[in-house]
Amino acid sequence: MPLSGAFAGGLGTLAIVCALLWLTAASLSAAESRPPAEEPPAIGLLDKAPKFALVIGIDAYAKGWPKKQNAVRDAKLVGGEFLRHGYKVAVLENPDAQRLSRALKQFLLIDGDNAEARMFLWFSGHTHTIGGTTYLVPADAPLPRRLSEFKEKAIPLDEYADLLRRAPAAQVYTVIDAPIAAIEFDARHSGEREGAPHLPVRQFLSSAAVGQAERDDGTFRKLFLRALAGINRADSNLDKILTADEMGAYMTTRYAAMTKNRQTPLYGRLPGSEFAGGDYAFRVSSTHRLDFLAAAQGRDRRDEVHEIEKVLWSAIQDSEDPRKFESFLKIYPDGN
């Protein structure tokens, strides 16, 4: 996206261009002052593997479920970010039961019919848990008081887990912006890297646990995308590779704090020795950060433009060069 379009009507073209150029120089200077991070073995396979993303958002519930306001928007914004990460993205808006079931099978069994493929799935919508089994709720599912019809329409996560086991792809990362039951997967993994980024794995992240209220304000999506872009430092060992375990540990701690423990994310792996050795991973780079900030500026200037100042500040806050602080104050005279 051209800078002139991304920042139109923002802080002023000259100031922004100067800021970005200055950030680049500051980042290069900082990089020269410390040894390069060690790249994990076989990480180059991340760039070569085919990558696919399916993002699902359901606002328009038709049979008694509260309608949502931001699920479709969140899915589209996630899809946009994954496009910038080189994924082939499919967006599914307000699917009924038939479309949702068909899309999941198409994505996991046909689109991902490649032993090297890396797959990512995002779901924003209602979930419901009965007897320890969590269901993804499509747009045409009734409330669970009509239990037989509900079970006919909704997608149980154990059925989805079976699709994951059958999927030919090497890696699948599923993020559900809704509560789910911990029994669906092995949630005992810590935030430390336990697997290799190129080995088979099936990983999960949810925005909440069963019994917790759903949020529909975009907060979980925003935090996830900022971590993915490197704005918020979820990469715990600073090797410029963000793994799903690191993302899970970060989201669990940060989102729980943001919501005062009203929502406590869950993360982990699908049980099975065949999936124990991998860890889904993303590259984190300054290019991703700047692309994200440029896109955010176009989306919602009031909420996102302050992130530019934060990134610039993080690049120079430990510097001993007073000229960098003088340059910062010229661009942001009211900066803190």
ChimeraX attribute file (.defattr): number of C-alpha atoms within 10 A of each C-alpha:
attribute: neighborCount
match mode: 1-to-1
recipient: residues
	/A:1	8
	/A:2	8
	/A:3	13
	/A:4	14
	/A:5	13
	/A:6	17
	/A:7	21
	/A:8	12
	/A:9	12
	/A:10	15
	/A:11	13
	/A:12	11
	/A:13	15
	/A:14	9
	/A:15	14
	/A:16	17
	/A:17	14
	/A:18	13
	/A:19	20
	/A:20	15
	/A:21	12
	/A:22	17
	/A:23	23
	/A:24	17
	/A:25	13
	/A:26	17
	/A:27	17
	/A:28	12
	/A:29	14
	/A:30	15
	/A:31	12
	/A:32	10
	/A:33	9
	/A:34	8
	/A:35	8
	/A:36	9
	/A:37	12
	/A:38	9
	/A:39	11
	/A:40	12
	/A:41	10
	/A:42	11
	/A:43	16
	/A:44	13
	/A:45	12
	/A:46	18
	/A:47	12
	/A:48	10
	/A:49	15
	/A:50	18
	/A:51	23
	/A:52	22
	/A:53	26
	/A:54	24
	/A:55	25
	/A:56	28
	/A:57	26
	/A:58	26
	/A:59	23
	/A:60	21
	/A:61	21
	/A:62	14
	/A:63	12
	/A:64	12
	/A:65	17
	/A:66	11
	/A:67	17
	/A:68	18
	/A:69	14
	/A:70	19
	/A:71	26
	/A:72	23
	/A:73	18
	/A:74	26
	/A:75	26
	/A:76	20
	/A:77	18
	/A:78	22
	/A:79	23
	/A:80	17
	/A:81	20
	/A:82	21
	/A:83	16
	/A:84	14
	/A:85	17
	/A:86	13
	/A:87	19
	/A:88	15
	/A:89	20
	/A:90	17
	/A:91	16
	/A:92	18
	/A:93	21
	/A:94	20
	/A:95	21
	/A:96	19
	/A:97	19
	/A:98	12
	/A:99	14
	/A:100	22
	/A:101	16
	/A:102	11
	/A:103	19
	/A:104	19
	/A:105	16
	/A:106	13
	/A:107	20
	/A:108	24
	/A:109	17
	/A:110	14
	/A:111	19
	/A:112	24
	/A:113	15
	/A:114	15
	/A:115	14
	/A:116	20
	/A:117	21
	/A:118	24
	/A:119	25
	/A:120	21
	/A:121	22
	/A:122	23
	/A:123	23
	/A:124	29
	/A:125	28
	/A:126	24
	/A:127	22
	/A:128	21
	/A:129	17
	/A:130	13
	/A:131	6
	/A:132	13
	/A:133	16
	/A:134	22
	/A:135	24
	/A:136	24
	/A:137	27
	/A:138	28
	/A:139	27
	/A:140	20
	/A:141	23
	/A:142	22
	/A:143	15
	/A:144	16
	/A:145	8
	/A:146	10
	/A:147	12
	/A:148	10
	/A:149	13
	/A:150	18
	/A:151	17
	/A:152	12
	/A:153	22
	/A:154	25
	/A:155	22
	/A:156	20
	/A:157	19
	/A:158	15
	/A:159	11
	/A:160	17
	/A:161	16
	/A:162	10
	/A:163	16
	/A:164	23
	/A:165	18
	/A:166	11
	/A:167	23
	/A:168	20
	/A:169	25
	/A:170	22
	/A:171	27
	/A:172	25
	/A:173	21
	/A:174	22
	/A:175	20
	/A:176	22
	/A:177	28
	/A:178	26
	/A:179	28
	/A:180	27
	/A:181	21
	/A:182	20
	/A:183	11
	/A:184	19
	/A:185	20
	/A:186	16
	/A:187	17
	/A:188	11
	/A:189	14
	/A:190	13
	/A:191	20
	/A:192	13
	/A:193	18
	/A:194	14
	/A:195	17
	/A:196	19
	/A:197	26
	/A:198	23
	/A:199	17
	/A:200	24
	/A:201	28
	/A:202	27
	/A:203	26
	/A:204	22
	/A:205	27
	/A:206	26
	/A:207	28
	/A:208	28
	/A:209	18
	/A:210	20
	/A:211	13
	/A:212	15
	/A:213	12
	/A:214	18
	/A:215	19
	/A:216	19
	/A:217	13
	/A:218	17
	/A:219	15
	/A:220	22
	/A:221	23
	/A:222	15
	/A:223	17
	/A:224	21
	/A:225	17
	/A:226	18
	/A:227	21
	/A:228	28
	/A:229	26
	/A:230	23
	/A:231	23
	/A:232	17
	/A:233	18
	/A:234	28
	/A:235	24
	/A:236	17
	/A:237	13
	/A:238	12
	/A:239	14
	/A:240	20
	/A:241	24
	/A:242	26
	/A:243	26
	/A:244	28
	/A:245	27
	/A:246	24
	/A:247	23
	/A:248	25
	/A:249	23
	/A:250	22
	/A:251	24
	/A:252	22
	/A:253	13
	/A:254	17
	/A:255	21
	/A:256	17
	/A:257	13
	/A:258	14
	/A:259	13
	/A:260	10
	/A:261	15
	/A:262	17
	/A:263	25
	/A:264	22
	/A:265	27
	/A:266	26
	/A:267	27
	/A:268	23
	/A:269	24
	/A:270	19
	/A:271	17
	/A:272	13
	/A:273	9
	/A:274	13
	/A:275	19
	/A:276	17
	/A:277	15
	/A:278	23
	/A:279	26
	/A:280	29
	/A:281	22
	/A:282	19
	/A:283	19
	/A:284	22
	/A:285	14
	/A:286	16
	/A:287	13
	/A:288	18
	/A:289	21
	/A:290	19
	/A:291	18
	/A:292	23
	/A:293	24
	/A:294	22
	/A:295	21
	/A:296	20
	/A:297	24
	/A:298	16
	/A:299	14
	/A:300	10
	/A:301	18
	/A:302	10
	/A:303	10
	/A:304	18
	/A:305	19
	/A:306	12
	/A:307	19
	/A:308	22
	/A:309	16
	/A:310	14
	/A:311	19
	/A:312	18
	/A:313	18
	/A:314	14
	/A:315	19
	/A:316	19
	/A:317	11
	/A:318	9
	/A:319	14
	/A:320	9
	/A:321	10
	/A:322	10
	/A:323	10
	/A:324	18
	/A:325	14
	/A:326	12
	/A:327	14
	/A:328	20
	/A:329	13
	/A:330	13
	/A:331	16
	/A:332	14
	/A:333	10
	/A:334	8
	/A:335	11
	/A:336	8
